[in-house]
Amino acid sequence: MATQQKSGRSFPKPEFTDAEAGALEFPSSGSRSYNYFTPKKMRATMYEDVTFDVQPDPERHLSQGWIYGFADGDGGYPKDWTALKSADWHRFRDPNEEWEQTIYRNNSNVVRQIQQNLANAKQAGAYRGWSRGWTRFVEQHLGAWMHAENGLGMHVFVAAQRSGPTNMINNAIAVNSAHKLRYAQDLALYNLDLSESFDDFDGTAHRSAWHTDPVWQPVREVVENLTAIGDWAEALFATNVVFESLVGVLFRSHLVMQIAARNGDYVTPTLVGAGENDYERDLKYTRALFTMLTQDPQHAPANRQLLQSWVDKWAPLCRGAAHELQPIWSQPQEKVVAFADSWTAAREGFAALLGELGLSEPKELTE
């Protein structure tokens, strides 16, 4: 009787490699310090130790490519999420050295200071010295600004902080978003505090100002257009370099900070000053990032050309929005500065920032 033979099964054969990742040489392969990156200075800082290479990169450690990807085939953090190029994105270091601990420590200090100032102001009856015109200015226009801060924080920086090619860049942008959202909340809480302190303070006036007041509609349009930018670097540049210089600093520093005290208000400048300090910190990392790109050994000319095109695109829009705000300079009873003086100061700061990056003002601003 013949025996029936079973058909053979095929099994995948194991393939052994020479442990490619382990065989590669890294900056500290021969060092007993076991560093896997080159510090900016002689020794690595705590910021570098906890931030560098947390986000993977196939060009450094993933020798077999991305271990995950998107449905369209892109893996991890595609570098074509921005049109700007860099010979080495990992050269960027945040001059503020922001990491997880600094977010909580710095923001908690700011919130604590603001809360103490507001509590002291309420106890001392500091709001009784406000003029009627200034009260209306704060409820409408300072309140309207919270919408700009919240929109930029939530829909520009929160979106962009996922897209950068290194953790060092994304960390800095994430802190930027935290600053914006916290400051918007500071303004909202201040609005509630004033509603409790004044019998006739309209705590909802900021909504109609932001949605329907003609002086705010161009600002609102620019903010909404900024949230629609797909290129993360363009969103960062257009917001922190162009919009903030020509609109944000103009309103916060060259209007509110200048005239509050002349209208009997010594409380609002402490709040607005916290927002200005946030922006100065965020501008430091922004300046460092784009300086690196405009001085890139391989891509500097192309990067400068692209950045200049972004300046030429966004600066006229921001200029138009800024000039539409001009009527609010005359609303408080006590006026300290003219709009022309505020605009000149803001424009000069913008021109100086562009000069540091090797860029020039568009003709619409110099005419």
VOMAR-140893 format. One record per residue (C-alpha): residue in one letter; x, y, z. Coordinates in nm, 3 decimals. Example, Ala and Ser with C-alpha at 12.3 -4.5 7.8 and 13.67 -1.06 7.14 Angstrom:
BEGIN
<A <1.230 -0.450 0.780>>
<S <1.367 -0.106 0.714>>
//
This chain:
BEGIN
<M <0.000 0.000 0.000>>
<A <0.154 0.330 -0.111>>
<T <0.201 0.596 0.155>>
<Q <0.083 0.948 0.074>>
<Q <0.358 1.206 0.118>>
<K <0.276 1.542 0.277>>
<S <0.358 1.850 0.077>>
<G <0.649 2.048 0.219>>
<R <0.602 2.388 0.384>>
<S <0.813 2.691 0.312>>
<F <0.938 2.904 0.600>>
<P <1.107 3.243 0.572>>
<K <1.478 3.209 0.618>>
<P <1.635 3.433 0.881>>
<E <1.880 3.688 0.746>>
<F <2.158 3.798 0.976>>
<T <2.317 4.142 0.945>>
<D <2.619 4.298 1.108>>
<A <2.396 4.503 1.342>>
<E <2.413 4.809 1.120>>
<A <2.303 5.058 1.382>>
<G <2.559 4.933 1.632>>
<A <2.835 4.930 1.372>>
<L <2.797 5.298 1.285>>
<E <3.032 5.557 1.427>>
<F <2.886 5.853 1.614>>
<P <3.051 6.172 1.744>>
<S <3.138 6.009 2.078>>
<S <3.202 5.650 1.965>>
<G <3.555 5.659 2.104>>
<S <3.477 5.856 2.417>>
<R <3.406 5.727 2.766>>
<S <3.145 6.001 2.811>>
<Y <2.909 5.816 2.574>>
<N <2.766 6.132 2.417>>
<Y <2.563 6.067 2.103>>
<F <2.572 6.429 1.982>>
<T <2.819 6.715 1.957>>
<P <2.744 6.979 2.223>>
<K <2.739 7.344 2.122>>
<K <3.002 7.419 2.386>>
<M <3.268 7.204 2.548>>
<R <3.018 7.026 2.771>>
<A <2.656 6.941 2.706>>
<T <2.398 7.142 2.898>>
<M <2.101 6.989 3.078>>
<Y <1.883 7.133 2.800>>
<E <2.082 6.944 2.535>>
<D <2.090 6.621 2.738>>
<V <1.712 6.603 2.776>>
<T <1.614 6.745 2.436>>
<F <1.865 6.643 2.169>>
<D <1.767 6.344 1.954>>
<V <1.449 6.271 2.150>>
<Q <1.287 6.299 1.809>>
<P <1.439 6.031 1.581>>
<D <1.604 6.099 1.247>>
<P <1.704 5.834 0.989>>
<E <2.004 6.046 0.893>>
<R <2.147 6.002 1.241>>
<H <2.030 5.683 1.409>>
<L <1.755 5.499 1.219>>
<S <1.986 5.326 0.972>>
<Q <1.702 5.120 0.820>>
<G <1.467 5.415 0.769>>
<W <1.158 5.532 0.951>>
<I <0.992 5.269 1.170>>
<Y <0.652 5.431 1.110>>
<G <0.489 5.645 0.846>>
<F <0.173 5.809 0.717>>
<A <-0.079 5.657 0.477>>
<D <0.058 5.859 0.185>>
<G <0.402 5.706 0.229>>
<D <0.570 5.989 0.418>>
<G <0.762 5.872 0.719>>
<G <0.803 6.040 1.057>>
<Y <0.899 6.403 1.006>>
<P <0.928 6.478 0.632>>
<K <1.166 6.762 0.559>>
<D <0.947 6.882 0.274>>
<W <0.693 7.010 0.525>>
<T <0.879 7.338 0.470>>
<A <1.031 7.480 0.155>>
<L <1.336 7.602 0.350>>
<K <1.644 7.379 0.344>>
<S <1.925 7.311 0.589>>
<A <2.248 7.118 0.561>>
<D <2.195 7.011 0.922>>
<W <1.872 7.093 1.104>>
<H <2.030 6.961 1.425>>
<R <2.257 7.265 1.447>>
<F <1.972 7.465 1.596>>
<R <1.984 7.531 1.969>>
<D <1.721 7.733 2.151>>
<P <1.903 8.027 2.319>>
<N <1.634 8.016 2.591>>
<E <1.718 7.647 2.652>>
<E <1.350 7.564 2.692>>
<W <1.245 7.214 2.791>>
<E <0.963 7.058 2.990>>
<Q <1.072 7.189 3.330>>
<T <1.112 7.547 3.213>>
<I <0.759 7.555 3.070>>
<Y <0.605 7.488 3.411>>
<R <0.855 7.693 3.613>>
<N <0.846 8.010 3.401>>
<N <0.473 8.012 3.336>>
<S <0.388 7.942 3.700>>
<N <0.606 8.237 3.804>>
<V <0.428 8.467 3.559>>
<V <0.082 8.351 3.668>>
<R <0.173 8.390 4.034>>
<Q <0.295 8.744 3.978>>
<I <-0.014 8.845 3.779>>
<Q <-0.249 8.700 4.039>>
<Q <-0.071 8.889 4.317>>
<N <-0.086 9.214 4.122>>
<L <-0.457 9.177 4.052>>
<A <-0.534 9.086 4.414>>
<N <-0.338 9.388 4.538>>
<A <-0.509 9.616 4.286>>
<K <-0.854 9.503 4.394>>
<Q <-0.771 9.542 4.763>>
<A <-0.628 9.891 4.708>>
<G <-0.921 10.003 4.492>>
<A <-0.684 10.081 4.204>>
<Y <-0.962 10.067 3.946>>
<R <-1.146 10.365 4.095>>
<G <-0.898 10.602 3.925>>
<W <-0.982 10.482 3.576>>
<S <-1.139 10.728 3.337>>
<R <-1.457 10.627 3.160>>
<G <-1.290 10.635 2.820>>
<W <-1.010 10.408 2.935>>
<T <-1.256 10.159 3.083>>
<R <-1.428 10.134 2.746>>
<F <-1.092 10.097 2.572>>
<V <-0.994 9.803 2.794>>
<E <-1.327 9.620 2.769>>
<Q <-1.338 9.648 2.391>>
<H <-0.985 9.660 2.251>>
<L <-0.765 9.490 2.509>>
<G <-1.036 9.225 2.529>>
<A <-1.036 9.188 2.151>>
<W <-0.662 9.121 2.153>>
<M <-0.716 8.801 2.353>>
<H <-0.878 8.650 2.043>>
<A <-0.568 8.721 1.836>>
<E <-0.343 8.563 2.100>>
<N <-0.563 8.256 2.135>>
<G <-0.595 8.209 1.759>>
<L <-0.220 8.226 1.704>>
<G <-0.142 8.002 2.000>>
<M <-0.396 7.732 1.919>>
<H <-0.396 7.729 1.539>>
<V <-0.048 7.845 1.438>>
<F <0.201 7.734 1.703>>
<V <0.024 7.422 1.829>>
<A <0.000 7.303 1.468>>
<A <0.358 7.397 1.378>>
<Q <0.520 7.238 1.684>>
<R <0.459 6.889 1.542>>
<S <0.608 6.959 1.203>>
<G <0.970 7.064 1.258>>
<P <1.242 6.813 1.166>>
<T <1.410 6.811 1.510>>
<N <1.295 6.802 1.869>>
<M <1.501 7.113 1.944>>
<I <1.290 7.315 1.699>>
<N <0.958 7.164 1.798>>
<N <1.027 7.215 2.170>>
<A <1.082 7.587 2.116>>
<I <0.763 7.621 1.912>>
<A <0.566 7.424 2.173>>
<V <0.679 7.668 2.443>>
<N <0.574 7.953 2.211>>
<S <0.225 7.804 2.190>>
<A <0.212 7.769 2.569>>
<H <0.302 8.137 2.605>>
<K <0.029 8.247 2.367>>
<L <-0.243 8.033 2.522>>
<R <-0.149 8.132 2.876>>
<Y <-0.146 8.502 2.784>>
<A <-0.487 8.474 2.616>>
<Q <-0.618 8.313 2.936>>
<D <-0.457 8.591 3.142>>
<L <-0.652 8.847 2.940>>
<A <-0.974 8.648 2.975>>
<L <-0.936 8.621 3.353>>
<Y <-0.854 8.991 3.372>>
<N <-1.175 9.064 3.183>>
<L <-1.370 8.861 3.441>>
<D <-1.193 9.037 3.727>>
<L <-1.283 9.379 3.588>>
<S <-1.644 9.269 3.534>>
<E <-1.666 9.200 3.908>>
<S <-1.494 9.527 4.002>>
<F <-1.704 9.764 3.784>>
<D <-2.081 9.784 3.792>>
<D <-2.095 9.900 3.430>>
<F <-1.803 9.703 3.280>>
<D <-1.929 9.506 2.977>>
<G <-1.742 9.177 2.990>>
<T <-1.882 9.068 2.653>>
<A <-1.785 9.380 2.455>>
<H <-1.465 9.214 2.327>>
<R <-1.670 8.966 2.124>>
<S <-1.849 9.226 1.915>>
<A <-1.524 9.422 1.881>>
<W <-1.343 9.119 1.738>>
<H <-1.632 9.000 1.523>>
<T <-1.782 9.323 1.388>>
<D <-1.580 9.635 1.477>>
<P <-1.433 9.761 1.145>>
<V <-1.099 9.854 1.303>>
<W <-1.036 9.492 1.405>>
<Q <-1.153 9.310 1.094>>
<P <-0.823 9.343 0.897>>
<V <-0.631 9.214 1.201>>
<R <-0.874 8.926 1.232>>
<E <-0.836 8.849 0.861>>
<V <-0.455 8.836 0.888>>
<V <-0.472 8.612 1.196>>
<E <-0.709 8.371 1.022>>
<N <-0.487 8.364 0.713>>
<L <-0.186 8.285 0.932>>
<T <-0.367 7.983 1.073>>
<A <-0.417 7.848 0.719>>
<I <-0.046 7.834 0.622>>
<G <0.067 7.478 0.546>>
<D <0.444 7.536 0.560>>
<W <0.540 7.531 0.930>>
<A <0.842 7.760 0.881>>
<E <0.639 8.015 0.686>>
<A <0.376 8.015 0.961>>
<L <0.644 8.074 1.223>>
<F <0.821 8.344 1.021>>
<A <0.506 8.528 0.913>>
<T <0.374 8.532 1.270>>
<N <0.678 8.599 1.488>>
<V <0.879 8.814 1.248>>
<V <0.618 9.002 1.045>>
<F <0.281 9.007 1.226>>
<E <0.418 9.043 1.578>>
<S <0.659 9.320 1.478>>
<L <0.409 9.527 1.281>>
<V <0.085 9.457 1.472>>
<G <0.149 9.279 1.802>>
<V <0.429 9.503 1.932>>
<L <0.254 9.807 1.786>>
<F <-0.061 9.741 1.992>>
<R <0.088 9.598 2.312>>
<S <0.406 9.800 2.355>>
<H <0.357 10.118 2.155>>
<L <-0.004 10.179 2.256>>
<V <-0.128 10.004 2.571>>
<M <0.201 10.015 2.762>>
<Q <0.248 10.382 2.673>>
<I <-0.090 10.526 2.765>>
<A <-0.228 10.309 3.047>>
<A <-0.067 10.502 3.334>>
<R <-0.176 10.841 3.189>>
<N <-0.532 10.713 3.214>>
<G <-0.498 10.617 3.581>>
<D <-0.426 10.248 3.511>>
<Y <-0.118 10.099 3.674>>
<V <-0.248 9.741 3.664>>
<T <-0.288 9.665 3.292>>
<P <0.081 9.735 3.210>>
<T <0.188 9.451 3.441>>
<L <-0.035 9.212 3.250>>
<V <0.056 9.336 2.902>>
<G <0.423 9.350 3.001>>
<A <0.413 8.976 3.072>>
<G <0.293 8.919 2.716>>
<E <0.570 9.138 2.579>>
<N <0.827 8.944 2.781>>
<D <0.689 8.620 2.636>>
<Y <0.732 8.758 2.286>>
<E <1.090 8.869 2.352>>
<R <1.177 8.514 2.460>>
<D <1.002 8.366 2.157>>
<L <1.174 8.611 1.926>>
<K <1.514 8.488 2.053>>
<Y <1.463 8.134 1.927>>
<T <1.297 8.261 1.607>>
<R <1.594 8.485 1.532>>
<A <1.839 8.200 1.604>>
<L <1.653 7.957 1.376>>
<F <1.623 8.185 1.074>>
<T <1.976 8.320 1.119>>
<M <2.098 7.961 1.097>>
<L <1.900 7.913 0.774>>
<T <2.010 8.240 0.612>>
<Q <2.372 8.147 0.687>>
<D <2.344 7.782 0.586>>
<P <2.660 7.665 0.406>>
<Q <2.462 7.500 0.125>>
<H <2.121 7.667 0.104>>
<A <2.169 8.025 0.229>>
<P <2.095 8.210 -0.102>>
<A <1.780 8.008 -0.174>>
<N <1.662 8.043 0.185>>
<R <1.709 8.421 0.184>>
<Q <1.523 8.449 -0.145>>
<L <1.231 8.247 -0.009>>
<L <1.221 8.440 0.319>>
<Q <1.222 8.767 0.126>>
<S <0.922 8.648 -0.074>>
<W <0.742 8.577 0.256>>
<V <0.826 8.929 0.378>>
<D <0.693 9.078 0.055>>
<K <0.376 8.870 0.090>>
<W <0.289 8.929 0.456>>
<A <0.427 9.274 0.539>>
<P <0.178 9.471 0.323>>
<L <-0.112 9.276 0.477>>
<C <0.012 9.348 0.830>>
<R <0.075 9.712 0.744>>
<G <-0.283 9.746 0.625>>
<A <-0.416 9.579 0.940>>
<A <-0.202 9.803 1.161>>
<H <-0.321 10.123 0.993>>
<E <-0.685 10.021 1.027>>
<L <-0.629 10.021 1.406>>
<Q <-0.537 10.389 1.396>>
<P <-0.876 10.518 1.528>>
<I <-0.831 10.346 1.865>>
<W <-0.524 10.566 1.936>>
<S <-0.764 10.858 1.987>>
<Q <-1.023 10.686 2.206>>
<P <-0.868 10.718 2.555>>
<Q <-0.913 11.058 2.719>>
<E <-0.542 11.102 2.785>>
<K <-0.328 11.046 2.474>>
<V <0.045 11.004 2.514>>
<V <0.158 10.905 2.166>>
<A <0.034 10.961 1.815>>
<F <-0.025 10.666 1.584>>
<A <0.246 10.791 1.348>>
<D <0.504 10.775 1.628>>
<S <0.394 10.426 1.734>>
<W <0.403 10.302 1.375>>
<T <0.749 10.447 1.317>>
<A <0.883 10.272 1.628>>
<A <0.729 9.939 1.527>>
<R <0.852 9.967 1.168>>
<E <1.206 10.053 1.279>>
<G <1.212 9.743 1.501>>
<F <1.090 9.533 1.209>>
<A <1.355 9.677 0.976>>
<A <1.629 9.606 1.230>>
<L <1.513 9.245 1.264>>
<L <1.508 9.198 0.887>>
<G <1.857 9.348 0.864>>
<E <1.988 9.085 1.105>>
<L <1.856 8.818 0.871>>
<G <1.996 8.981 0.557>>
<L <1.648 9.075 0.432>>
<S <1.500 9.408 0.328>>
<E <1.173 9.592 0.386>>
<P <0.921 9.581 0.104>>
<K <0.863 9.910 -0.074>>
<E <0.508 9.935 0.068>>
<L <0.658 10.000 0.414>>
<T <0.921 10.251 0.308>>
<E <0.697 10.476 0.102>>
//
